[in-house]
Amino acid sequence: MDVLKKFDEVVVATGVTPRIPAIPGIDHPSVMSYAACVAEGRPAGKRVAVIGAGGIGVDVAEFLLNATSPTLDLAQWQQEWGVTDPSRSPGGLTRPFVEPSSREVYLLQRKDSGIGRGLGKTTGWVHRAALKAKGVQQLTGVNYERIDDDGLHLTFGEERSGARVLDVDTIVVCAGQESVDVLSHGLRAEGVTTHVIGGADVAVELDAKRAIRQGTEVAAAI
Ligand SMILES: Cc1cc2nc3c(=O)[nH]c(=O)nc-3n(C[C@H](O)[C@H](O)[C@H](O)COP(=O)(O)OP(=O)(O)OC[C@H]3O[C@@H](n4cnc5c(N)ncnc54)[C@H](O)[C@@H]3O)c2cc1C
């Protein structure tokens, strides 16, 4: 804070922290946030439930399904999507073959609409196809009742019917984000002109474009 007080203007772009929903048993050792899973490299077990099927939930499910990213391995990518050099096969098409995942992954959402509907128009179909090809079990309209040593307890719909326990050893929470902004209040109190941008400003949806636009506009204006 003392270092920042010396500047004429400060841009706070400290991003977000994963939102942890108030599910009974959420502090069970089987539970981790998406950040712990993808950024901190906390190991996941063989049977995983992903809570929340927005953009991050879909990305995390795909991350858990593949030991290496197929987009970094041309041969694997071609095999999975059934494409090859046109000199090898008419039209450059072959029969797709998708290696089964070594993990069993459940992707869950509270809404009862189809999973992945809110993904980008030009890329959403790729993610939906990849989840289907790898056999991800997609459950919608779920209520998260509790988490314990037996796994994740679910019911379905407003009537909370169809009680079911997912016998999973890992639960990854992808249930939104909360802004991280521990700086702007103190800086403004010290009279420093402070701009809050990106996830630190609004954390409701994944939108790098908005963060970049805000940063560009602030930079151009000061
Ligand atoms: C798995 C995943 C997939 C995503 N996919 C997409 C996508 O397809 N399309 C899209 O538009 N968006 C996507 N996003 C969201 C996108 O990453 C964010 O919208 C974007 O990064 C927001 O930028 P930001 O600058 O606000 O925060 P960030 O990029 O999160 O940067 C914040 C930085 O501030 C640092 N920091 C935090 N606190 C402090 C502090 N006190 N002092 C100093 N530094 C600090 C952090 O370490 C971090 O480096 C995805 C996010 C995740 C997690």
The ligand as an ORCA input file, in Angstrom:
! r2SCAN-3c Opt
* xyz 0 1
  C     -10.434    -22.027    -16.639
  C     -10.785    -20.641    -17.157
  C     -11.187    -20.489    -18.469
  C     -11.526    -19.237    -18.978
  N     -11.923    -19.130    -20.280
  C     -12.257    -17.928    -20.774
  C     -12.678    -17.785    -22.130
  O     -12.732    -18.755    -22.881
  N     -13.024    -16.535    -22.586
  C     -12.968    -15.428    -21.782
  O     -13.289    -14.323    -22.223
  N     -12.558    -15.540    -20.497
  C     -12.210    -16.749    -19.973
  N     -11.799    -16.856    -18.677
  C     -11.853    -15.640    -17.832
  C     -10.656    -14.768    -18.042
  O      -9.514    -15.510    -17.647
  C     -10.878    -13.535    -17.160
  O     -12.057    -12.875    -17.570
  C      -9.725    -12.581    -17.304
  O      -8.517    -13.240    -16.989
  C      -9.929    -11.418    -16.349
  O      -8.753    -10.647    -16.374
  P      -8.311     -9.836    -15.083
  O      -7.159     -8.996    -15.535
  O      -9.474     -9.170    -14.455
  O      -7.826    -10.927    -13.991
  P      -6.728    -12.065    -14.068
  O      -6.355    -12.423    -15.459
  O      -7.236    -13.143    -13.166
  O      -5.455    -11.399    -13.402
  C      -5.411    -11.004    -12.053
  C      -3.952    -10.999    -11.620
  O      -3.817    -10.230    -10.425
  C      -2.925    -10.905     -9.550
  N      -3.187    -10.448     -8.169
  C      -4.239    -10.757     -7.371
  N      -4.155    -10.097     -6.196
  C      -3.017     -9.342     -6.239
  C      -2.382     -8.434     -5.342
  N      -2.890     -8.151     -4.134
  N      -1.250     -7.842     -5.744
  C      -0.729     -8.119     -6.972
  N      -1.277     -8.955     -7.873
  C      -2.417     -9.563     -7.513
  C      -3.230    -12.358     -9.776
  O      -2.185    -13.185     -9.356
  C      -3.407    -12.382    -11.317
  O      -2.169    -12.535    -11.958
  C     -11.444    -18.091    -18.137
  C     -11.040    -18.233    -16.799
  C     -10.708    -19.504    -16.312
  C     -10.282    -19.644    -14.866
*
